Amino acid sequence: MLVCAPNVRESRVSISLQQSGFTSSKERSCLSKRRYWSQVDAMVMAARCMERRNLPALGAYRCGNCAGWHLTRQV
């Protein structure tokens, strides 16, 4: 889990797997990721993580399960 900047608006998905109603492993994987409310918030966090942790390029993608944004290393 990438945690680099506390001031970016993000939300931790805290619903248990039993309560989520997600059935596929792809849907369940969303529960373990940080959700950002906008693409801008996600990209700000990606830039900070790349700088502070010397990570390779990070991108953001819109999640079809939670309608939020997650970070990815696949850019």
MMTF fields as JSON, N, C-alpha, C and O atoms, coordinates in Angstrom:
{
  "mmtfVersion": "1.0.0",
  "mmtfProducer": "UNKNOWN",
  "numBonds": 299,
  "numAtoms": 300,
  "numGroups": 75,
  "numChains": 1,
  "numModels": 1,
  "chainsPerModel": [1],
  "groupsPerChain": [75],
  "chainIdList": ["A"],
  "bondAtomList": [4, 2, 8, 6, 12, 10, 16, 14, 20, 18, 24, 22, 28, 26, 32, 30, 36, 34, 40, 38, 44, 42, 48, 46, 52, 50, 56, 54, 60, 58, 64, 62, 68, 66, 72, 70, 76, 74, 80, 78, 84, 82, 88, 86, 92, 90, 96, 94, 100, 98, 104, 102, 108, 106, 112, 110, 116, 114, 120, 118, 124, 122, 128, 126, 132, 130, 136, 134, 140, 138, 144, 142, 148, 146, 152, 150, 156, 154, 160, 158, 164, 162, 168, 166, 172, 170, 176, 174, 180, 178, 184, 182, 188, 186, 192, 190, 196, 194, 200, 198, 204, 202, 208, 206, 212, 210, 216, 214, 220, 218, 224, 222, 228, 226, 232, 230, 236, 234, 240, 238, 244, 242, 248, 246, 252, 250, 256, 254, 260, 258, 264, 262, 268, 266, 272, 270, 276, 274, 280, 278, 284, 282, 288, 286, 292, 290, 296, 294],
  "bondOrderList": [1, 1, 1, 1, 1, 1, 1, 1, 1, 1, 1, 1, 1, 1, 1, 1, 1, 1, 1, 1, 1, 1, 1, 1, 1, 1, 1, 1, 1, 1, 1, 1, 1, 1, 1, 1, 1, 1, 1, 1, 1, 1, 1, 1, 1, 1, 1, 1, 1, 1, 1, 1, 1, 1, 1, 1, 1, 1, 1, 1, 1, 1, 1, 1, 1, 1, 1, 1, 1, 1, 1, 1, 1, 1],
  "groupList": [{"groupName": "MET", "atomNameList": ["N", "CA", "C", "O"], "elementList": ["N", "C", "C", "O"], "formalChargeList": [0, 0, 0, 0], "bondAtomList": [1, 0, 2, 1, 3, 2], "bondOrderList": [1, 1, 2], "singleLetterCode": "M", "chemCompType": "L-PEPTIDE LINKING"}, {"groupName": "LEU", "atomNameList": ["N", "CA", "C", "O"], "elementList": ["N", "C", "C", "O"], "formalChargeList": [0, 0, 0, 0], "bondAtomList": [1, 0, 2, 1, 3, 2], "bondOrderList": [1, 1, 2], "singleLetterCode": "L", "chemCompType": "L-PEPTIDE LINKING"}, {"groupName": "VAL", "atomNameList": ["N", "CA", "C", "O"], "elementList": ["N", "C", "C", "O"], "formalChargeList": [0, 0, 0, 0], "bondAtomList": [1, 0, 2, 1, 3, 2], "bondOrderList": [1, 1, 2], "singleLetterCode": "V", "chemCompType": "L-PEPTIDE LINKING"}, {"groupName": "CYS", "atomNameList": ["N", "CA", "C", "O"], "elementList": ["N", "C", "C", "O"], "formalChargeList": [0, 0, 0, 0], "bondAtomList": [1, 0, 2, 1, 3, 2], "bondOrderList": [1, 1, 2], "singleLetterCode": "C", "chemCompType": "L-PEPTIDE LINKING"}, {"groupName": "ALA", "atomNameList": ["N", "CA", "C", "O"], "elementList": ["N", "C", "C", "O"], "formalChargeList": [0, 0, 0, 0], "bondAtomList": [1, 0, 2, 1, 3, 2], "bondOrderList": [1, 1, 2], "singleLetterCode": "A", "chemCompType": "L-PEPTIDE LINKING"}, {"groupName": "PRO", "atomNameList": ["N", "CA", "C", "O"], "elementList": ["N", "C", "C", "O"], "formalChargeList": [0, 0, 0, 0], "bondAtomList": [1, 0, 2, 1, 3, 2], "bondOrderList": [1, 1, 2], "singleLetterCode": "P", "chemCompType": "L-PEPTIDE LINKING"}, {"groupName": "ASN", "atomNameList": ["N", "CA", "C", "O"], "elementList": ["N", "C", "C", "O"], "formalChargeList": [0, 0, 0, 0], "bondAtomList": [1, 0, 2, 1, 3, 2], "bondOrderList": [1, 1, 2], "singleLetterCode": "N", "chemCompType": "L-PEPTIDE LINKING"}, {"groupName": "ARG", "atomNameList": ["N", "CA", "C", "O"], "elementList": ["N", "C", "C", "O"], "formalChargeList": [0, 0, 0, 0], "bondAtomList": [1, 0, 2, 1, 3, 2], "bondOrderList": [1, 1, 2], "singleLetterCode": "R", "chemCompType": "L-PEPTIDE LINKING"}, {"groupName": "GLU", "atomNameList": ["N", "CA", "C", "O"], "elementList": ["N", "C", "C", "O"], "formalChargeList": [0, 0, 0, 0], "bondAtomList": [1, 0, 2, 1, 3, 2], "bondOrderList": [1, 1, 2], "singleLetterCode": "E", "chemCompType": "L-PEPTIDE LINKING"}, {"groupName": "SER", "atomNameList": ["N", "CA", "C", "O"], "elementList": ["N", "C", "C", "O"], "formalChargeList": [0, 0, 0, 0], "bondAtomList": [1, 0, 2, 1, 3, 2], "bondOrderList": [1, 1, 2], "singleLetterCode": "S", "chemCompType": "L-PEPTIDE LINKING"}, {"groupName": "ILE", "atomNameList": ["N", "CA", "C", "O"], "elementList": ["N", "C", "C", "O"], "formalChargeList": [0, 0, 0, 0], "bondAtomList": [1, 0, 2, 1, 3, 2], "bondOrderList": [1, 1, 2], "singleLetterCode": "I", "chemCompType": "L-PEPTIDE LINKING"}, {"groupName": "GLN", "atomNameList": ["N", "CA", "C", "O"], "elementList": ["N", "C", "C", "O"], "formalChargeList": [0, 0, 0, 0], "bondAtomList": [1, 0, 2, 1, 3, 2], "bondOrderList": [1, 1, 2], "singleLetterCode": "Q", "chemCompType": "L-PEPTIDE LINKING"}, {"groupName": "GLY", "atomNameList": ["N", "CA", "C", "O"], "elementList": ["N", "C", "C", "O"], "formalChargeList": [0, 0, 0, 0], "bondAtomList": [1, 0, 2, 1, 3, 2], "bondOrderList": [1, 1, 2], "singleLetterCode": "G", "chemCompType": "PEPTIDE LINKING"}, {"groupName": "PHE", "atomNameList": ["N", "CA", "C", "O"], "elementList": ["N", "C", "C", "O"], "formalChargeList": [0, 0, 0, 0], "bondAtomList": [1, 0, 2, 1, 3, 2], "bondOrderList": [1, 1, 2], "singleLetterCode": "F", "chemCompType": "L-PEPTIDE LINKING"}, {"groupName": "THR", "atomNameList": ["N", "CA", "C", "O"], "elementList": ["N", "C", "C", "O"], "formalChargeList": [0, 0, 0, 0], "bondAtomList": [1, 0, 2, 1, 3, 2], "bondOrderList": [1, 1, 2], "singleLetterCode": "T", "chemCompType": "L-PEPTIDE LINKING"}, {"groupName": "LYS", "atomNameList": ["N", "CA", "C", "O"], "elementList": ["N", "C", "C", "O"], "formalChargeList": [0, 0, 0, 0], "bondAtomList": [1, 0, 2, 1, 3, 2], "bondOrderList": [1, 1, 2], "singleLetterCode": "K", "chemCompType": "L-PEPTIDE LINKING"}, {"groupName": "TYR", "atomNameList": ["N", "CA", "C", "O"], "elementList": ["N", "C", "C", "O"], "formalChargeList": [0, 0, 0, 0], "bondAtomList": [1, 0, 2, 1, 3, 2], "bondOrderList": [1, 1, 2], "singleLetterCode": "Y", "chemCompType": "L-PEPTIDE LINKING"}, {"groupName": "TRP", "atomNameList": ["N", "CA", "C", "O"], "elementList": ["N", "C", "C", "O"], "formalChargeList": [0, 0, 0, 0], "bondAtomList": [1, 0, 2, 1, 3, 2], "bondOrderList": [1, 1, 2], "singleLetterCode": "W", "chemCompType": "L-PEPTIDE LINKING"}, {"groupName": "ASP", "atomNameList": ["N", "CA", "C", "O"], "elementList": ["N", "C", "C", "O"], "formalChargeList": [0, 0, 0, 0], "bondAtomList": [1, 0, 2, 1, 3, 2], "bondOrderList": [1, 1, 2], "singleLetterCode": "D", "chemCompType": "L-PEPTIDE LINKING"}, {"groupName": "HIS", "atomNameList": ["N", "CA", "C", "O"], "elementList": ["N", "C", "C", "O"], "formalChargeList": [0, 0, 0, 0], "bondAtomList": [1, 0, 2, 1, 3, 2], "bondOrderList": [1, 1, 2], "singleLetterCode": "H", "chemCompType": "L-PEPTIDE LINKING"}],
  "groupTypeList": [0, 1, 2, 3, 4, 5, 6, 2, 7, 8, 9, 7, 2, 9, 10, 9, 1, 11, 11, 9, 12, 13, 14, 9, 9, 15, 8, 7, 9, 3, 1, 9, 15, 7, 7, 16, 17, 9, 11, 2, 18, 4, 0, 2, 0, 4, 4, 7, 3, 0, 8, 7, 7, 6, 1, 5, 4, 1, 12, 4, 16, 7, 3, 12, 6, 3, 4, 12, 17, 19, 1, 14, 7, 11, 2],
  "groupIdList": [1, 2, 3, 4, 5, 6, 7, 8, 9, 10, 11, 12, 13, 14, 15, 16, 17, 18, 19, 20, 21, 22, 23, 24, 25, 26, 27, 28, 29, 30, 31, 32, 33, 34, 35, 36, 37, 38, 39, 40, 41, 42, 43, 44, 45, 46, 47, 48, 49, 50, 51, 52, 53, 54, 55, 56, 57, 58, 59, 60, 61, 62, 63, 64, 65, 66, 67, 68, 69, 70, 71, 72, 73, 74, 75],
  "secStructList": [7, 7, 7, 7, 7, 6, 6, 1, 7, 3, 3, 3, 7, 7, 7, 7, 2, 2, 2, 2, 7, 7, 7, 1, 2, 2, 2, 2, 2, 4, 4, 4, 1, 3, 3, 3, 1, 1, 2, 2, 2, 2, 2, 2, 2, 2, 2, 2, 2, 2, 2, 2, 2, 6, 7, 7, 7, 7, 3, 3, 3, 3, 7, 6, 6, 6, 1, 1, 3, 3, 3, 3, 1, 7, 7],
  "xCoordList": [0.84, 0.0, 0.894, 1.844, 0.593, 1.385, 0.796, -0.354, 1.585, 1.141, 2.264, 3.306, 2.063, 3.134, 2.752, 3.63, 1.507, 1.104, -0.244, -1.241, -0.286, -1.534, -2.565, -3.722, -2.208, -3.131, -3.977, -4.819, -3.789, -4.581, -5.876, -5.87, -6.996, -8.289, -8.359, -8.311, -8.471, -8.637, -9.552, -9.784, -10.063, -10.967, -10.529, -10.23, -10.492, -10.161, -11.462, -12.395, -11.531, -12.733, -12.745, -11.834, -13.777, -13.769, -14.901, -15.208, -15.511, -16.602, -16.018, -15.1, -16.543, -16.048, -16.471, -17.406, -15.776, -16.083, -17.503, -18.17, -17.975, -19.316, -20.372, -21.409, -20.131, -21.098, -21.009, -21.936, -19.924, -19.675, -20.594, -20.969, -20.956, -21.743, -20.896, -21.423, -19.584, -18.699, -18.521, -18.325, -18.588, -18.509, -17.202, -16.665, -16.687, -15.471, -14.237, -14.303, -13.114, -11.871, -11.454, -10.835, -11.785, -11.473, -12.25, -11.704, -13.503, -14.313, -13.798, -13.719, -13.451, -12.955, -11.609, -11.308, -10.785, -9.471, -9.595, -8.683, -10.688, -10.933, -10.958, -10.583, -11.391, -11.518, -10.179, -10.133, -9.096, -7.79, -6.994, -5.839, -7.593, -6.888, -7.39, -8.521, -6.531, -6.958, -7.763, -7.424, -8.831, -9.687, -9.499, -9.546, -9.288, -9.174, -10.429, -10.948, -10.911, -12.187, -12.113, -13.132, -10.91, -10.78, -9.472, -8.569, -9.389, -8.163, -7.029, -5.884, -7.345, -6.325, -5.738, -4.519, -6.601, -6.11, -5.203, -4.15, -5.609, -4.818, -3.475, -2.451, -3.468, -2.216, -1.278, -0.059, -1.828, -0.998, -0.314, 0.882, -1.063, -0.481, 0.553, 1.601, 0.27, 1.235, 2.545, 3.621, 2.464, 3.673, 4.454, 5.681, 3.748, 4.424, 5.086, 6.199, 4.406, 4.98, 6.223, 7.223, 6.147, 7.301, 8.495, 9.627, 8.243, 9.323, 9.87, 11.084, 9.006, 9.433, 9.951, 10.814, 9.441, 9.845, 10.684, 11.006, 11.038, 11.861, 11.265, 11.966, 9.967, 9.261, 9.258, 9.367, 9.134, 8.958, 7.604, 6.847, 7.316, 6.08, 4.838, 4.711, 3.937, 2.64, 1.561, 1.74, 0.464, -0.675, -1.918, -1.863, -3.022, -4.302, -5.33, -5.252, -6.283, -7.361, -8.681, -8.728, -9.736, -11.086, -11.568, -11.533, -12.013, -12.467, -13.943, -14.783, -14.24, -15.612, -16.441, -17.666, -15.782, -16.502, -16.944, -18.082, -16.045, -16.353, -16.512, -16.866, -16.257, -16.341, -15.309, -15.39, -14.343, -13.249, -12.042, -12.147, -10.91, -9.648, -8.642, -8.558, -7.87, -6.809, -5.501, -5.502, -4.386, -3.073, -2.672, -3.081, -1.865, -1.362, 0.08, 0.499, 0.828, 2.194, 2.204, 3.238, 1.062, 0.954, 0.575, -0.601, 1.596, 1.345, 1.812, 1.685],
  "yCoordList": [-1.166, 0.0, 1.239, 1.323, 2.18, 3.388, 4.486, 4.885, 4.97, 6.08, 7.091, 6.862, 8.2, 9.177, 10.574, 11.343, 10.925, 12.287, 12.287, 11.85, 12.77, 12.72, 13.756, 13.631, 14.771, 15.866, 15.678, 16.527, 14.608, 14.362, 13.685, 12.746, 14.175, 13.574, 12.144, 11.899, 11.225, 9.832, 9.162, 9.68, 8.032, 7.301, 5.848, 5.25, 5.302, 3.895, 3.107, 3.39, 2.141, 1.326, 0.385, -0.425, 0.494, -0.259, -1.27, -1.73, -1.616, -2.582, -3.995, -4.284, -4.864, -6.239, -6.947, -6.523, -8.014, -8.761, -9.317, -9.366, -9.737, -10.29, -9.224, -9.525, -7.993, -6.922, -6.246, -5.545, -6.447, -5.689, -6.066, -5.211, -7.331, -7.784, -8.031, -8.464, -7.764, -8.018, -9.519, -10.217, -10.01, -11.445, -11.881, -12.927, -11.128, -11.555, -11.085, -10.153, -11.745, -11.354, -9.949, -9.231, -9.549, -8.197, -7.163, -6.127, -7.449, -6.545, -6.506, -5.434, -7.653, -7.716, -7.028, -6.49, -7.029, -6.398, -4.901, -4.292, -4.312, -2.89, -2.565, -1.461, -3.5, -3.262, -3.045, -2.427, -3.535, -3.403, -2.207, -2.021, -1.408, -0.274, 1.047, 1.15, 2.052, 3.395, 3.99, 3.826, 4.68, 5.3, 6.809, 7.399, 7.419, 8.878, 9.384, 8.741, 10.533, 11.047, 11.642, 11.757, 12.024, 12.59, 12.125, 11.652, 12.267, 11.92, 12.837, 12.402, 14.1, 15.057, 14.618, 14.608, 14.253, 13.787, 12.568, 12.485, 11.633, 10.418, 10.746, 10.184, 11.645, 11.984, 12.784, 12.647, 13.611, 14.323, 13.311, 13.425, 12.329, 11.298, 10.476, 10.138, 10.154, 9.396, 10.168, 9.59, 11.46, 12.279, 12.325, 12.227, 12.474, 12.518, 11.187, 11.156, 10.096, 8.775, 8.53, 7.998, 8.923, 8.728, 9.528, 9.046, 10.743, 11.6, 11.117, 10.985, 10.857, 10.539, 9.126, 8.875, 8.205, 6.809, 6.327, 5.143, 7.241, 6.913, 5.733, 4.784, 5.816, 4.763, 5.07, 6.228, 4.037, 4.287, 4.96, 5.194, 5.257, 5.978, 5.286, 4.063, 6.093, 5.623, 6.356, 7.507, 5.693, 6.31, 6.132, 5.56, 6.62, 6.492, 5.931, 6.16, 5.201, 4.681, 4.772, 4.702, 4.928, 4.998, 3.576, 2.735, 3.305, 1.974, 1.793, 2.619, 0.734, 0.44, -0.106, -0.175, -0.498, -1.056, 0.011, -0.007, 0.944, 1.931, 3.34, 4.257, 3.529, 4.825, 5.823, 7.011, 5.352, 6.21, 6.017, 5.413, 6.526, 6.419, 5.67, 5.891, 4.78, 4.025, 4.279, 4.692, 4.028, 4.136, 2.807, 1.743, 2.884, 1.689, 1.897, 3.02, 0.814, 0.862, 0.574, 0.708, 0.181, -0.12, 1.157, 1.495, 1.857, 3.103, 2.973, 3.918],
  "zCoordList": [0.0, 0.0, 0.0, 0.777, -0.855, -0.974, -0.102, -0.284, 0.842, 1.687, 1.696, 2.31, 1.027, 0.897, 1.341, 1.731, 1.3, 1.627, 2.331, 1.757, 3.564, 4.315, 3.909, 4.31, 3.134, 2.851, 1.605, 1.314, 0.865, -0.332, 0.085, 0.881, -0.465, -0.12, -0.632, -1.838, 0.277, -0.103, 0.889, 1.982, 0.519, 1.388, 1.434, 0.4, 2.589, 2.763, 2.704, 3.456, 1.833, 1.719, 2.921, 3.09, 3.752, 5.005, 5.118, 6.218, 4.024, 4.047, 4.039, 3.272, 4.881, 4.897, 3.611, 2.932, 3.294, 2.077, 2.114, 1.081, 3.288, 3.38, 3.108, 2.517, 3.526, 3.363, 2.003, 1.597, 1.309, 0.09, -1.062, -1.863, -1.15, -2.278, -3.514, -4.539, -3.444, -4.574, -4.706, -3.711, -5.923, -6.13, -6.781, -6.42, -7.708, -8.399, -7.636, -6.835, -7.898, -7.238, -7.656, -6.872, -8.882, -9.338, -8.517, -8.136, -8.253, -7.435, -5.999, -5.399, -5.448, -4.071, -3.931, -2.865, -4.984, -4.887, -4.641, -4.083, -5.04, -4.817, -3.328, -2.934, -2.503, -1.073, -0.385, 0.679, -0.959, -0.316, -0.836, -0.455, -1.69, -2.294, -1.734, -1.258, -1.8, -1.425, -2.568, -3.74, -2.208, -3.206, -3.128, -2.049, -4.277, -4.376, -5.069, -5.982, -4.63, -5.109, -6.503, -7.184, -6.938, -8.277, -8.903, -8.213, -10.208, -10.916, -10.476, -10.362, -10.231, -9.784, -8.445, -8.279, -7.482, -6.182, -6.344, -5.712, -7.184, -7.4, -8.041, -7.651, -9.017, -9.691, -8.78, -8.881, -7.9, -6.921, -6.008, -5.74, -5.535, -4.683, -5.442, -4.892, -6.692, -7.505, -7.629, -7.477, -7.904, -8.046, -6.739, -6.742, -5.623, -4.324, -3.994, -3.47, -4.296, -4.032, -4.883, -4.401, -6.142, -7.026, -6.514, -6.544, -6.048, -5.555, -4.221, -4.063, -3.274, -1.908, -1.744, -0.903, -2.533, -2.385, -3.561, -3.654, -4.454, -5.615, -6.393, -6.746, -6.647, -7.377, -8.875, -9.275, -9.692, -11.128, -11.365, -10.423, -12.582, -12.936, -12.375, -12.425, -11.847, -11.375, -12.153, -12.551, -12.361, -13.025, -12.177, -11.089, -12.673, -11.979, -12.95, -14.157, -12.415, -13.258, -12.515, -11.287, -13.27, -12.716, -12.454, -13.351, -11.247, -10.866, -11.233, -10.877, -11.929, -12.301, -11.152, -11.25, -10.055, -8.911, -7.919, -7.448, -7.6, -6.565, -7.122, -6.381, -8.414, -9.092, -8.594, -8.908, -7.823, -7.377, -8.278, -9.345, -7.854, -8.593, -7.75, -6.542, -8.373, -7.708, -8.447, -9.607, -7.764, -8.391, -9.003, -8.539, -10.05, -10.707, -11.146, -11.428, -11.201, -11.742, -13.236, -13.891, -13.771, -15.195, -15.939, -16.067, -16.425, -17.171, -18.603, -19.382]
}
